[in-house]
């Protein structure tokens, strides 16, 4: 169902040169379906009318060497919340390019931002609070 809910509007955008916006594109799609979808928009022989897809994702697969679609650094943006709660955007293009870099690994280790600030001890304390 998730594939149809995404693929049908994507086909329309590709046919008409339109725009599709997808929140959490990876929520219910297998990575191979995601590759197929992004590949259609990246392929000038398929996307003859210049359709566009804008999506959000927490999945690092689309940044990894495993993905069949190589996103350009200008196509990738990271969001971070400031201490004031303001969302800040940073483009992957703002970072030095390394041809052999594993972008997914660098993202997951926090090199580009966009990763949550974790507090396992606080989470553990919340679990045990009130259990005594």
Protein Blocks (a to p, Z undefined) as FASTA:
>chain_A
ZZmmmmmmmmmmmmnopacddehkllmpcfklmmmmmmmmmmmklmmnopacddddfbfk
lmpmkbmbdcdfklpccddddfkopacdddfklpccdfklcfklmmmnopngoiacddfk
lmmmmmmgopZZ
